[in-house]
């Protein structure tokens, strides 16, 4: 049996994608499923957002403008504050 999440303990997801159609579809589905969903349109924005909100999961598009997905992932992985309580 699956435990229902209440708003105060909902998992936080960060969606990183430059495609507004993909973002909207994922946002709607995940939000309706009870997750708190944050959105970033590029890698720089994703990195900034993790500075003030620690997501439980980051869904990262593989082709984005600005810093690419690999550099975004490297920078996120290097931020030890995201990995430790």
N, C-alpha and C positions, 0 to 999 in steps of 0.2 A: 504494500500500500504506500502511496506517495503522500508525504506530508505537505500540506498547503503552506505556502509562504505568506506571511502577513506583510503589509507595506513597510513596517519598521525593520524587517529582517530580509528583505528581498535582495537577491544577488544583483550586483552591479555589473553590467556589461558595457564595454566601450566598443562601438562600431567605428571602424576607420575605413572609409571608402569615398572616392571622389564622384561616384555615380549616384545622383539623387534618387533614381528609380530603385536601385538596389537598397540604398539606405532606408528609403521609405517603407519598402516591403519588409525588410528585416526589422525595422523599428516597430511597425504595426504588429507583426507576429510576436516578437519577444515582449513588447509592452503588454499586449493582451494576455500573454502567458504569465504575467506577474513579475517580470524582471524590471529593475530600474535600468533604463537604457540611456547611455550617453553617446553623443555623435561627434566625430571629428571628420573633416573633409580632406585632411592631409596628415602626413607624418608629424609635422611641426605642431599642429594643433593637438594631436594625440599626446605628444610628449608634454605639452603645457597642461593638458587636462589631468594627466596622471600626477601632476604636481599638487593638485588640490583635491583630487578624488582618487582613491585607490580601487580600481575595478577588480572584480573577481576574475573576469575573463576579458581578453582583448581579441576581437575578431578583426584581423588586419588584411585589407585588400593587397593583392600582390603587384598591382601596377597603379602607381599614383604619381601625380606631379610633385615637384619639389624633391625633398629627400626620398629616395626610393624605399621600398618595403624592407629591404635587407638592412639599410642603415637605420631605419626607424626601429626595427626589431633589435638591432645591436644596442642602440641607445636605451631602449626600454629594459633590455636584459641587464645593462650595466648599472641601472638605477636600483641599488640594493634595497632602498626603502620600499620598493614595490614587492619584494620577495620576503621580507622579514617583518614581523609584527613589532 
